[in-house]
Amino acid sequence: MKKPDIKDSVIALGPGNGSGSGTGSGTAIARDMQALLDATVDAVIIIDARGHVESFNRSGERLFGYLAAEVIGRNVSMLMTENDRVSHDGYMGRYMSTGVPHIIGIGREVDARRKDGTVFPVFLSVGQIAGSEPPRFVGLLHDITLRREAMAAIRRERDRANMYLEIAQVILLALSAERRVQLINRKGCDTVGLREMDLLGRDWLEAAVPADQHPLVLAELATLATGSDGEERYFEHDVLAADGARRLIAWRCLPMRNAEGRLMGFFASGEDITDSRRAAEASALAQQRITQVGRLATMHEMAAGFALEEDDATSAASESPPRRS
């Protein structure tokens, strides 16, 4: 006795087709398979070699808004957008004649169309049912609307964050626990005179810190690594640009830790204070010179005063009348 074809049983008892008739193992298998299909959260569609729908589960009904009876017997292209509808029959014909798959056996994202005309994204997986003649195919469709929206939101946030990074007028730098550059913004690249791609993954000290200042930076990072969460450190050190110029950077640095408290790296913002520090030093030097000049002027005035007093005393003595003896 021939073993019942499970797929035939499923088709015979597709949603909207009624409960079927007959008894025996074939009917039991059909009920079990239909229950399995109806419990599946993804839409499951079985089509024949011409693309006509033979089975349409309850998730398909919920997803597309059609009852199974409205879909079964019609071409599956009714569930597609206009662009895919035009090419679908060509894909099927090419596969039947050449065996070269364009969709079959290859999952991909496509747009689908509901009964009300709305278009939504799905991930489509299509496979050929083994042993069926003529060939029949089963498709699984997973609604990826929420995933696509989440990805779009992530991209928007990423783009916004990148915009903030690029317009920031300070250096923004993220280092791994091993001091390798994980992120650096445009301001940072401009300061050291290197492209982002030339800095990412490199040891920050080897890439941009003068050798004579390595001990200073290592000491500061070690203090951050052993400090408490959220502890910010302020320190200054020179950055060595690609052209050999040194720029003095004032850093504010924080440690980055995971949920277990393990050090993952460091995040720092740096401000180029080279020019302001030079201006401050020049101003201090000028003020010092003014003070010195002022002191010299005061000393000169005092000396002149003493000389004048001495001259007055001498003149007074010479003008005094002689004493009588």
Contacts in CASP RR format, 6 or more apart in sequence:
PFRMAT RR
TARGET T0000
AUTHOR 0000-0000-0000
METHOD contacts of the structure
MODEL  1
MKKPDIKDSVIALGPGNGSGSGTGSGTAIARDMQALLDATVDAVIIIDAR
GHVESFNRSGERLFGYLAAEVIGRNVSMLMTENDRVSHDGYMGRYMSTGV
PHIIGIGREVDARRKDGTVFPVFLSVGQIAGSEPPRFVGLLHDITLRREA
MAAIRRERDRANMYLEIAQVILLALSAERRVQLINRKGCDTVGLREMDLL
GRDWLEAAVPADQHPLVLAELATLATGSDGEERYFEHDVLAADGARRLIA
WRCLPMRNAEGRLMGFFASGEDITDSRRAAEASALAQQRITQVGRLATMH
EMAAGFALEEDDATSAASESPPRRS
4 25 0 8 1.000
4 26 0 8 1.000
4 29 0 8 1.000
5 132 0 8 1.000
6 29 0 8 1.000
6 33 0 8 1.000
7 46 0 8 1.000
7 129 0 8 1.000
7 132 0 8 1.000
7 136 0 8 1.000
7 138 0 8 1.000
9 26 0 8 1.000
9 27 0 8 1.000
9 29 0 8 1.000
9 30 0 8 1.000
9 33 0 8 1.000
10 30 0 8 1.000
10 33 0 8 1.000
10 34 0 8 1.000
10 37 0 8 1.000
10 46 0 8 1.000
10 55 0 8 1.000
11 46 0 8 1.000
11 54 0 8 1.000
11 55 0 8 1.000
12 20 0 8 1.000
12 30 0 8 1.000
13 19 0 8 1.000
13 20 0 8 1.000
13 30 0 8 1.000
13 31 0 8 1.000
13 33 0 8 1.000
13 34 0 8 1.000
14 34 0 8 1.000
14 37 0 8 1.000
14 55 0 8 1.000
14 56 0 8 1.000
14 57 0 8 1.000
14 68 0 8 1.000
14 72 0 8 1.000
15 34 0 8 1.000
15 38 0 8 1.000
15 56 0 8 1.000
15 57 0 8 1.000
15 58 0 8 1.000
15 61 0 8 1.000
15 67 0 8 1.000
15 68 0 8 1.000
16 67 0 8 1.000
16 68 0 8 1.000
16 69 0 8 1.000
16 72 0 8 1.000
17 68 0 8 1.000
17 69 0 8 1.000
17 72 0 8 1.000
20 27 0 8 1.000
20 30 0 8 1.000
37 44 0 8 1.000
37 55 0 8 1.000
37 57 0 8 1.000
37 58 0 8 1.000
38 57 0 8 1.000
38 58 0 8 1.000
38 59 0 8 1.000
40 57 0 8 1.000
40 59 0 8 1.000
41 59 0 8 1.000
42 59 0 8 1.000
42 140 0 8 1.000
42 141 0 8 1.000
42 142 0 8 1.000
43 56 0 8 1.000
43 57 0 8 1.000
43 59 0 8 1.000
43 60 0 8 1.000
43 63 0 8 1.000
43 64 0 8 1.000
43 122 0 8 1.000
43 140 0 8 1.000
43 141 0 8 1.000
43 142 0 8 1.000
44 55 0 8 1.000
44 56 0 8 1.000
44 57 0 8 1.000
44 59 0 8 1.000
44 60 0 8 1.000
44 138 0 8 1.000
44 139 0 8 1.000
44 140 0 8 1.000
45 53 0 8 1.000
45 55 0 8 1.000
45 56 0 8 1.000
45 57 0 8 1.000
45 60 0 8 1.000
45 76 0 8 1.000
45 79 0 8 1.000
45 138 0 8 1.000
45 139 0 8 1.000
45 141 0 8 1.000
46 53 0 8 1.000
46 54 0 8 1.000
46 55 0 8 1.000
46 129 0 8 1.000
46 136 0 8 1.000
46 137 0 8 1.000
46 138 0 8 1.000
46 139 0 8 1.000
47 53 0 8 1.000
47 54 0 8 1.000
47 76 0 8 1.000
47 136 0 8 1.000
47 137 0 8 1.000
47 139 0 8 1.000
48 54 0 8 1.000
48 134 0 8 1.000
48 135 0 8 1.000
48 136 0 8 1.000
48 137 0 8 1.000
49 92 0 8 1.000
49 96 0 8 1.000
49 134 0 8 1.000
49 135 0 8 1.000
49 136 0 8 1.000
50 75 0 8 1.000
50 92 0 8 1.000
51 75 0 8 1.000
51 76 0 8 1.000
51 77 0 8 1.000
51 88 0 8 1.000
51 89 0 8 1.000
51 92 0 8 1.000
51 137 0 8 1.000
52 73 0 8 1.000
52 74 0 8 1.000
52 75 0 8 1.000
52 76 0 8 1.000
53 71 0 8 1.000
53 72 0 8 1.000
53 73 0 8 1.000
53 74 0 8 1.000
53 75 0 8 1.000
53 76 0 8 1.000
54 72 0 8 1.000
54 73 0 8 1.000
54 136 0 8 1.000
55 68 0 8 1.000
55 72 0 8 1.000
56 66 0 8 1.000
56 68 0 8 1.000
56 71 0 8 1.000
56 72 0 8 1.000
57 68 0 8 1.000
60 66 0 8 1.000
60 141 0 8 1.000
61 67 0 8 1.000
61 68 0 8 1.000
63 112 0 8 1.000
63 114 0 8 1.000
63 122 0 8 1.000
63 141 0 8 1.000
63 143 0 8 1.000
64 71 0 8 1.000
64 79 0 8 1.000
64 112 0 8 1.000
64 114 0 8 1.000
64 115 0 8 1.000
65 114 0 8 1.000
65 115 0 8 1.000
65 116 0 8 1.000
66 115 0 8 1.000
70 115 0 8 1.000
71 78 0 8 1.000
71 79 0 8 1.000
76 88 0 8 1.000
77 84 0 8 1.000
77 85 0 8 1.000
77 88 0 8 1.000
77 89 0 8 1.000
78 85 0 8 1.000
79 112 0 8 1.000
79 113 0 8 1.000
80 88 0 8 1.000
80 110 0 8 1.000
80 111 0 8 1.000
80 112 0 8 1.000
80 113 0 8 1.000
81 111 0 8 1.000
81 112 0 8 1.000
81 113 0 8 1.000
81 119 0 8 1.000
84 110 0 8 1.000
84 111 0 8 1.000
91 102 0 8 1.000
91 103 0 8 1.000
94 100 0 8 1.000
94 102 0 8 1.000
95 101 0 8 1.000
95 102 0 8 1.000
95 104 0 8 1.000
96 135 0 8 1.000
103 124 0 8 1.000
103 126 0 8 1.000
104 126 0 8 1.000
104 127 0 8 1.000
104 128 0 8 1.000
104 137 0 8 1.000
105 125 0 8 1.000
105 126 0 8 1.000
105 127 0 8 1.000
105 128 0 8 1.000
106 126 0 8 1.000
107 123 0 8 1.000
107 124 0 8 1.000
107 125 0 8 1.000
107 126 0 8 1.000
108 123 0 8 1.000
108 124 0 8 1.000
109 121 0 8 1.000
109 122 0 8 1.000
109 123 0 8 1.000
109 124 0 8 1.000
109 144 0 8 1.000
110 121 0 8 1.000
110 122 0 8 1.000
110 124 0 8 1.000
111 119 0 8 1.000
111 120 0 8 1.000
111 121 0 8 1.000
111 122 0 8 1.000
112 119 0 8 1.000
112 120 0 8 1.000
112 121 0 8 1.000
112 122 0 8 1.000
112 141 0 8 1.000
113 119 0 8 1.000
114 120 0 8 1.000
120 143 0 8 1.000
120 145 0 8 1.000
121 143 0 8 1.000
121 144 0 8 1.000
121 145 0 8 1.000
121 148 0 8 1.000
122 141 0 8 1.000
122 142 0 8 1.000
122 143 0 8 1.000
122 144 0 8 1.000
123 141 0 8 1.000
123 142 0 8 1.000
123 144 0 8 1.000
124 139 0 8 1.000
124 140 0 8 1.000
124 141 0 8 1.000
125 139 0 8 1.000
125 140 0 8 1.000
126 137 0 8 1.000
126 138 0 8 1.000
126 139 0 8 1.000
126 140 0 8 1.000
127 137 0 8 1.000
127 138 0 8 1.000
127 139 0 8 1.000
128 135 0 8 1.000
128 136 0 8 1.000
128 137 0 8 1.000
129 135 0 8 1.000
129 136 0 8 1.000
129 137 0 8 1.000
129 138 0 8 1.000
165 172 0 8 1.000
165 183 0 8 1.000
165 185 0 8 1.000
165 186 0 8 1.000
166 185 0 8 1.000
166 186 0 8 1.000
168 185 0 8 1.000
168 187 0 8 1.000
168 269 0 8 1.000
169 187 0 8 1.000
170 187 0 8 1.000
170 269 0 8 1.000
170 270 0 8 1.000
170 271 0 8 1.000
171 184 0 8 1.000
171 185 0 8 1.000
171 187 0 8 1.000
171 188 0 8 1.000
171 191 0 8 1.000
171 249 0 8 1.000
171 268 0 8 1.000
171 269 0 8 1.000
171 270 0 8 1.000
171 271 0 8 1.000
171 272 0 8 1.000
172 183 0 8 1.000
172 184 0 8 1.000
172 185 0 8 1.000
172 187 0 8 1.000
172 188 0 8 1.000
172 267 0 8 1.000
172 268 0 8 1.000
172 269 0 8 1.000
172 270 0 8 1.000
173 181 0 8 1.000
173 183 0 8 1.000
173 184 0 8 1.000
173 185 0 8 1.000
173 188 0 8 1.000
173 204 0 8 1.000
173 267 0 8 1.000
173 268 0 8 1.000
173 269 0 8 1.000
173 270 0 8 1.000
174 181 0 8 1.000
174 182 0 8 1.000
174 183 0 8 1.000
174 184 0 8 1.000
174 256 0 8 1.000
174 265 0 8 1.000
174 266 0 8 1.000
174 267 0 8 1.000
174 268 0 8 1.000
175 181 0 8 1.000
175 182 0 8 1.000
175 204 0 8 1.000
175 265 0 8 1.000
175 266 0 8 1.000
175 267 0 8 1.000
175 268 0 8 1.000
176 182 0 8 1.000
176 264 0 8 1.000
176 265 0 8 1.000
177 225 0 8 1.000
177 263 0 8 1.000
177 264 0 8 1.000
177 265 0 8 1.000
177 266 0 8 1.000
178 203 0 8 1.000
179 203 0 8 1.000
179 204 0 8 1.000
179 205 0 8 1.000
179 221 0 8 1.000
179 266 0 8 1.000
180 201 0 8 1.000
180 202 0 8 1.000
180 203 0 8 1.000
180 204 0 8 1.000
181 199 0 8 1.000
181 200 0 8 1.000
181 201 0 8 1.000
181 202 0 8 1.000
181 204 0 8 1.000
181 207 0 8 1.000
182 200 0 8 1.000
182 201 0 8 1.000
183 200 0 8 1.000
184 196 0 8 1.000
184 199 0 8 1.000
184 200 0 8 1.000
186 196 0 8 1.000
189 195 0 8 1.000
189 196 0 8 1.000
189 199 0 8 1.000
191 239 0 8 1.000
191 241 0 8 1.000
191 247 0 8 1.000
191 249 0 8 1.000
191 272 0 8 1.000
192 199 0 8 1.000
192 207 0 8 1.000
192 208 0 8 1.000
192 239 0 8 1.000
192 240 0 8 1.000
192 241 0 8 1.000
192 242 0 8 1.000
193 241 0 8 1.000
193 242 0 8 1.000
193 243 0 8 1.000
194 207 0 8 1.000
194 208 0 8 1.000
194 242 0 8 1.000
199 207 0 8 1.000
199 208 0 8 1.000
205 214 0 8 1.000
205 217 0 8 1.000
205 218 0 8 1.000
208 239 0 8 1.000
208 240 0 8 1.000
208 241 0 8 1.000
209 217 0 8 1.000
209 237 0 8 1.000
209 238 0 8 1.000
209 239 0 8 1.000
209 240 0 8 1.000
210 238 0 8 1.000
210 240 0 8 1.000
210 246 0 8 1.000
213 237 0 8 1.000
213 238 0 8 1.000
216 235 0 8 1.000
216 237 0 8 1.000
217 235 0 8 1.000
217 237 0 8 1.000
220 233 0 8 1.000
220 235 0 8 1.000
220 253 0 8 1.000
221 253 0 8 1.000
221 266 0 8 1.000
223 233 0 8 1.000
224 231 0 8 1.000
224 233 0 8 1.000
224 253 0 8 1.000
224 254 0 8 1.000
224 255 0 8 1.000
224 266 0 8 1.000
225 255 0 8 1.000
225 263 0 8 1.000
227 255 0 8 1.000
229 255 0 8 1.000
229 257 0 8 1.000
229 261 0 8 1.000
230 254 0 8 1.000
230 255 0 8 1.000
231 254 0 8 1.000
231 255 0 8 1.000
232 252 0 8 1.000
232 253 0 8 1.000
232 254 0 8 1.000
233 251 0 8 1.000
233 252 0 8 1.000
233 253 0 8 1.000
233 254 0 8 1.000
234 250 0 8 1.000
234 251 0 8 1.000
234 252 0 8 1.000
234 253 0 8 1.000
235 250 0 8 1.000
235 251 0 8 1.000
235 253 0 8 1.000
236 248 0 8 1.000
236 249 0 8 1.000
236 250 0 8 1.000
236 251 0 8 1.000
236 273 0 8 1.000
237 248 0 8 1.000
237 249 0 8 1.000
237 251 0 8 1.000
238 246 0 8 1.000
238 247 0 8 1.000
238 248 0 8 1.000
238 249 0 8 1.000
239 246 0 8 1.000
239 247 0 8 1.000
239 248 0 8 1.000
239 249 0 8 1.000
240 246 0 8 1.000
241 247 0 8 1.000
246 274 0 8 1.000
247 272 0 8 1.000
247 274 0 8 1.000
248 272 0 8 1.000
248 273 0 8 1.000
248 274 0 8 1.000
248 277 0 8 1.000
249 270 0 8 1.000
249 271 0 8 1.000
249 272 0 8 1.000
249 273 0 8 1.000
250 270 0 8 1.000
250 271 0 8 1.000
250 273 0 8 1.000
251 268 0 8 1.000
251 269 0 8 1.000
251 270 0 8 1.000
252 268 0 8 1.000
252 269 0 8 1.000
252 270 0 8 1.000
253 266 0 8 1.000
253 267 0 8 1.000
253 268 0 8 1.000
254 266 0 8 1.000
254 267 0 8 1.000
254 268 0 8 1.000
255 263 0 8 1.000
255 265 0 8 1.000
255 266 0 8 1.000
256 263 0 8 1.000
256 264 0 8 1.000
256 265 0 8 1.000
256 266 0 8 1.000
256 267 0 8 1.000
257 263 0 8 1.000
257 264 0 8 1.000
258 264 0 8 1.000
END
